[in-house]
């Protein structure tokens, strides 16, 4: 099954800021308390098998995915998610992915600059996807 047909059948959230030690079973356990998830995938380096710090959550129901996006975005704790999670919709639109105008990369900030702070700061300029 190709990536485009998967996007048509599922509502996919991109989850970022995962800890190196976070495993798929941890995410299944955590999200099972909120809504029913179809599947999930944490992305790993092909050669070192280390986590890349992001993954994908797949839902069959739009309302479940939207609920998780609103409820869990910027969530953190002392056990699994030490850095606040950042959730966004996975874009299946090739124009959005290749557009140079739709991306803003921010890096090398001090540790006290959290994703939530940046999100709220840039929200005044328009919709953030």
Secondary structure as a PSIPRED ss2 file (coil, helix, strand):
# PSIPRED VFORMAT (PSIPRED V4.0)

   1 X C   1.000  0.000  0.000
   2 X C   1.000  0.000  0.000
   3 X H   0.000  1.000  0.000
   4 X H   0.000  1.000  0.000
   5 X H   0.000  1.000  0.000
   6 X H   0.000  1.000  0.000
   7 X H   0.000  1.000  0.000
   8 X H   0.000  1.000  0.000
   9 X H   0.000  1.000  0.000
  10 X C   1.000  0.000  0.000
  11 X E   0.000  0.000  1.000
  12 X E   0.000  0.000  1.000
  13 X E   0.000  0.000  1.000
  14 X E   0.000  0.000  1.000
  15 X E   0.000  0.000  1.000
  16 X E   0.000  0.000  1.000
  17 X C   1.000  0.000  0.000
  18 X C   1.000  0.000  0.000
  19 X C   1.000  0.000  0.000
  20 X C   1.000  0.000  0.000
  21 X C   1.000  0.000  0.000
  22 X C   1.000  0.000  0.000
  23 X C   1.000  0.000  0.000
  24 X H   0.000  1.000  0.000
  25 X H   0.000  1.000  0.000
  26 X H   0.000  1.000  0.000
  27 X H   0.000  1.000  0.000
  28 X H   0.000  1.000  0.000
  29 X H   0.000  1.000  0.000
  30 X H   0.000  1.000  0.000
  31 X H   0.000  1.000  0.000
  32 X C   1.000  0.000  0.000
  33 X C   1.000  0.000  0.000
  34 X C   1.000  0.000  0.000
  35 X C   1.000  0.000  0.000
  36 X C   1.000  0.000  0.000
  37 X C   1.000  0.000  0.000
  38 X C   1.000  0.000  0.000
  39 X E   0.000  0.000  1.000
  40 X E   0.000  0.000  1.000
  41 X E   0.000  0.000  1.000
  42 X E   0.000  0.000  1.000
  43 X E   0.000  0.000  1.000
  44 X E   0.000  0.000  1.000
  45 X C   1.000  0.000  0.000
  46 X C   1.000  0.000  0.000
  47 X C   1.000  0.000  0.000
  48 X C   1.000  0.000  0.000
  49 X C   1.000  0.000  0.000
  50 X C   1.000  0.000  0.000
  51 X E   0.000  0.000  1.000
  52 X E   0.000  0.000  1.000
  53 X E   0.000  0.000  1.000
  54 X E   0.000  0.000  1.000
  55 X E   0.000  0.000  1.000
  56 X E   0.000  0.000  1.000
  57 X E   0.000  0.000  1.000
  58 X E   0.000  0.000  1.000
  59 X E   0.000  0.000  1.000
  60 X C   1.000  0.000  0.000
  61 X C   1.000  0.000  0.000
  62 X H   0.000  1.000  0.000
  63 X H   0.000  1.000  0.000
  64 X H   0.000  1.000  0.000
  65 X H   0.000  1.000  0.000
  66 X H   0.000  1.000  0.000
  67 X H   0.000  1.000  0.000
  68 X H   0.000  1.000  0.000
  69 X H   0.000  1.000  0.000
  70 X H   0.000  1.000  0.000
  71 X H   0.000  1.000  0.000
  72 X H   0.000  1.000  0.000
  73 X C   1.000  0.000  0.000
  74 X C   1.000  0.000  0.000
  75 X C   1.000  0.000  0.000
  76 X C   1.000  0.000  0.000
  77 X C   1.000  0.000  0.000
  78 X C   1.000  0.000  0.000
  79 X C   1.000  0.000  0.000
  80 X C   1.000  0.000  0.000
  81 X C   1.000  0.000  0.000
  82 X C   1.000  0.000  0.000
  83 X C   1.000  0.000  0.000
  84 X C   1.000  0.000  0.000
  85 X C   1.000  0.000  0.000
  86 X E   0.000  0.000  1.000
  87 X E   0.000  0.000  1.000
  88 X E   0.000  0.000  1.000
  89 X E   0.000  0.000  1.000
  90 X C   1.000  0.000  0.000
  91 X C   1.000  0.000  0.000
  92 X C   1.000  0.000  0.000
  93 X C   1.000  0.000  0.000
  94 X H   0.000  1.000  0.000
  95 X H   0.000  1.000  0.000
  96 X H   0.000  1.000  0.000
  97 X H   0.000  1.000  0.000
  98 X H   0.000  1.000  0.000
  99 X C   1.000  0.000  0.000
 100 X C   1.000  0.000  0.000
 101 X C   1.000  0.000  0.000
 102 X C   1.000  0.000  0.000
 103 X C   1.000  0.000  0.000
 104 X C   1.000  0.000  0.000
 105 X C   1.000  0.000  0.000
 106 X C   1.000  0.000  0.000
 107 X C   1.000  0.000  0.000
 108 X C   1.000  0.000  0.000
 109 X C   1.000  0.000  0.000
 110 X C   1.000  0.000  0.000
 111 X C   1.000  0.000  0.000
 112 X C   1.000  0.000  0.000
 113 X C   1.000  0.000  0.000
 114 X C   1.000  0.000  0.000
 115 X H   0.000  1.000  0.000
 116 X H   0.000  1.000  0.000
 117 X H   0.000  1.000  0.000
 118 X H   0.000  1.000  0.000
 119 X H   0.000  1.000  0.000
 120 X H   0.000  1.000  0.000
 121 X H   0.000  1.000  0.000
 122 X H   0.000  1.000  0.000
 123 X H   0.000  1.000  0.000
 124 X H   0.000  1.000  0.000
 125 X H   0.000  1.000  0.000
 126 X C   1.000  0.000  0.000
 127 X C   1.000  0.000  0.000
 128 X C   1.000  0.000  0.000
 129 X C   1.000  0.000  0.000
